[in-house]
Amino acid sequence: MDDTGPSEPGRTDAGRGESGRGISRREFAKAAVAIGGASALSACLGRSGGPPDVPTGPDDLSTLPARQHAWNQYLERDKHGNVTAPRHRVLLLLDYTGDGTPSESERQTVEDSLRGLDRAYARGGDGLLFTVGYSPSYFERFDADLPESVDLQEPRALAPFEDPELDQQDAVVHLASDHAEVVLSAEQALLGEKSEINGVEVAADLSGVLEKVDRRTGFIGEGLPADNQDVDGIPDSGPVDSDSPLYMGFKSGFQKNQASEDSVTIQQGPFAGGTTHQLSKIKLNLEQWYEQDSRSQRVGKMFCPVHAEEDLVEGAGDNLGDSAKMEEKGCPAHAEDHARTRGMVGHSQKSARARKDGAPLMLRRDFDSTDDGHAGLHFVSLQRTISDFVDTREAMNGEDLAERSAVGQKNNNGILQYMEVLRRGNFLLPPREKRALPTPDGS
């Protein structure tokens, strides 16, 4: 915010599209992740000639970081210092199957299953990164309340033009890796469908304690959106550039536009070392974006009118380095003026108004998706409090700008008109030692 068989997934004629072009390996991997299950994993392994050479995790799990969300130190960075996001993702939304509150034996089962992933794969894009979080609905089963140090609000609509379904599932697991085979294998191990992954025996699984009620998938990275643009919501002309990591044609995750892992970490109370996790399922409608808007208009709406006028953005924006150049160009301070005099205000320009001491409030870990056969975005953000997400989202809405300018509530108001929030959920990511069915007091 700064917010289908496995033999050849998604193609006909033995793995060739209507154009006769052979399906690429990365497109195949994306489709396999979207399908899921043992057959998709088998097809993926067959296509790649076997499992990837992935290092296993440490023998001593106490060497792992206390923070579940400590990912950045294990990920590569580009030449500008921006973190390179893991390419393949799976989100598993789960419900507790028991009555009342979880028992200690159930808690141990969940922890053993998560330790299985810790041991099977080294942390990182070349291995596996994952988190598990819990919703307000999960904590409602306990008599005690969450401490004041945890701001975990119920999800809700955050704009007059929104009407999202609210995710009330008990838990969410976010799996991320550069290898499709890894996220698929990890998913099967958690669900009790695989007892050995990466040569490591898995001693327990979540089945019988937590059941899957929804599954969401996606991808991020140069070339993946272009390989997967034959879905609803994107023009038939196939306009996504091959160097774009996201469907809308521009990169995100600039280092200086991201909150640090330290700044989003809860500092006090029983969940110190944790963070909050916001998840929005967003439908993208990009026909006008690509077929009616010019390149200059897209740059202005995504970044800032100044970026368009000065032709600052080359391609997907890699030339910008480690910053979207919001403050450097005075974009947040001039948002109202730009809305009034230029009839346009940028998405990043609006979002950059929600900062504390000049620093962003959220750490984005979102990714594109073809779930339901439609171009989409799973917007994943980490922030110290859910209020930080709400503040950033309200700045992005730009309702104050729409009221005092020619910019409409959605028209030319950043990228709002191209996005529809279908679902939203809020979760607490405890520190690793309390990640297995935690109590509100962290005991």
Number of C-alpha atoms within 10 A of each C-alpha: 20 27 24 13 14 22 19 23 23 22 18 15 10 11 18 15 14 10 6 10 9 13 18 13 13 17 18 26 26 29 27 28 27 27 22 20 16 16 14 25 24 19 21 27 16 12 15 14 9 12 19 15 10 16 16 19 21 15 10 9 11 9 8 15 13 16 21 22 25 20 20 16 11 16 16 16 14 11 10 14 13 22 20 16 24 25 22 29 30 24 22 20 23 21 19 20 14 12 8 9 16 18 13 11 10 18 16 14 21 22 20 18 21 25 16 24 26 22 21 25 23 19 25 21 22 22 24 27 26 23 22 25 27 28 25 21 17 21 19 14 15 15 10 11 12 20 15 9 15 22 17 23 17 16 23 17 14 16 13 9 13 13 15 19 16 16 23 20 21 23 27 26 19 19 22 29 24 21 24 29 24 27 26 27 24 25 22 20 25 23 20 15 15 16 18 16 20 20 10 15 15 22 14 20 23 21 18 13 19 21 17 17 12 13 16 19 24 25 32 26 21 17 17 26 28 21 19 22 20 18 16 18 19 23 18 12 11 14 18 23 19 16 19 22 25 25 25 23 23 21 20 22 21 22 18 17 25 21 20 18 19 15 17 24 24 23 16 13 14 20 27 17 23 29 30 30 31 24 21 24 24 22 24 23 20 21 17 14 21 19 13 11 14 12 13 16 19 23 27 26 26 24 28 30 25 19 21 18 12 9 12 15 18 11 14 20 19 21 13 15 16 19 20 28 20 23 14 9 14 13 25 22 15 15 21 22 17 22 23 17 12 14 18 27 34 32 26 27 32 31 27 26 23 24 17 9 7 10 15 23 28 31 24 22 18 24 23 28 28 24 20 12 13 17 23 26 27 25 19 20 22 29 26 27 23 25 15 21 24 17 17 23 19 19 23 25 25 28 17 12 23 22 11 13 17 18 24 18 19 17 17 23 26 27 23 20 17 18 16 19 22 15 20 23 23 29 29 28 28 29 26 20 15 19 24 23 28 18 20 19 13 17 8
